[in-house]
Amino acid sequence: MKQRTWPHRTDNPRFTALPFDGSSADDLAAKLVRHHRHQTDRSASTSNRHVSKPSSSSSRLRSTASRRALASSGSPKPVASRDFAALPYDVLARIAASFTQSNLRAASLVCRSWNEALRPLREAMLLLYWGKRFKHGRGGARANSEKALESFLKGAARGSTLAMVDAGLMYWEMGKKEAAVELYRKAAALGDPAGQCNLGIAYLQVEPSKPQEAIEWLQLASTTGHIRAQYQLALCLHRGCGLDSNLVEAAKWYLKAAEGGYVRAMYNVALCYSFGEGLHRNLRQARSWMKRAADRGHSKAQFEHGLRLFSEGELLKAVVYLELATRAGERAAAHLKNVILQQLSAPSRDRVMFLADNWRALPSSR
């Protein structure tokens, strides 16, 4: 696994069909009071055999209170209709452009108008599904990059930002960077965090680079919680790319990305704690984050963690991490691993190989 060296998409939204019919807030309040009084009168008439009739004075009090409540609300003021069905199709399509399949399904159930307006995006979800199958050769479909790109482009034409991002990624891998950037730009403008992140990264890598625009898009995606954007923003802040270097801000975004499960950010957080760069030096936190990265397959972290274990005298654990790092391509780990293995007994060496062979990385966001 290749890593860049130092520094180098839910819960379904709760759509609620509120009973707005264009009435003003005061009209709705008056209706509510009348409904309450009607229900009270019905309850009183059905239970008059068991409950004594309310006194005329208490009735007058309730009537007076109701009138005062209505009078205090002031004269009715016209307000715009809040009927969901009145939302223009093009506006709704822009709002739902970055919806996942589950969110899109929930939105389609709000009303008949929404169901009809979101039909193209539901078709785009199907095209996106087939595009991924063709791209990765899954679900019985043979890998076919041409069919994958065709499916993604059809989905993008129906307004799905998810399809735009996937089509842009394929164009980028094919070397068609201008076409990729154009699709990323469309997805970013529609509010898709992945599109914003990819557009920011693309602006850093194109010739000539556009670091200022890249930072703007990365910051926008980072504030929505996109962890890859948070990591890339931290790198820019660390290296002073497009803005002045700021280790404190860089460490803050590294930490946010690491807490979101981004392995490379975990490794960098460990280094920040180790050297006191952007964070107060804390060797305990450094070791904790280094181990988290190592357990999730970061080869450099496996090497670093193996070295620390070796320095603490935990040879068996150290050699397991060093073996994993060696298998991942860390050549520097191989020599120390061989030195430790010579100090272990044959059963211990067999145990190390067994643990390394059966090791599985913990889930992460990469």
Salt bridges, closest charged atoms under 4 A:
ASP21 OD2 - LYS31 NZ 3.54
GLU116 OE1 - ARG119 NH2 2.86
GLU123 OE1 - ARG158 NE 3.10
GLU150 OE2 - LYS154 NZ 3.35
ASP166 OD2 - LYS132 NZ 2.82
GLU182 OE1 - ARG185 NH1 2.71
ASP192 OD2 - ARG9 NH2 3.34
GLU249 OE1 - LYS252 NZ 3.18
GLU277 OE1 - HIS238 NE2 3.80
ASP295 OD2 - LYS291 NZ 2.62
GLU312 OE1 - ARG287 NH1 2.66
GLU314 OE1 - LYS317 NZ 3.46
GLU323 OE2 - ARG327 NE 2.71
GLU323 OE1 - LYS337 NZ 2.96
GLU330 OE2 - LYS300 NZ 4.00
ASP357 OD1 - ARG327 NH2 2.83
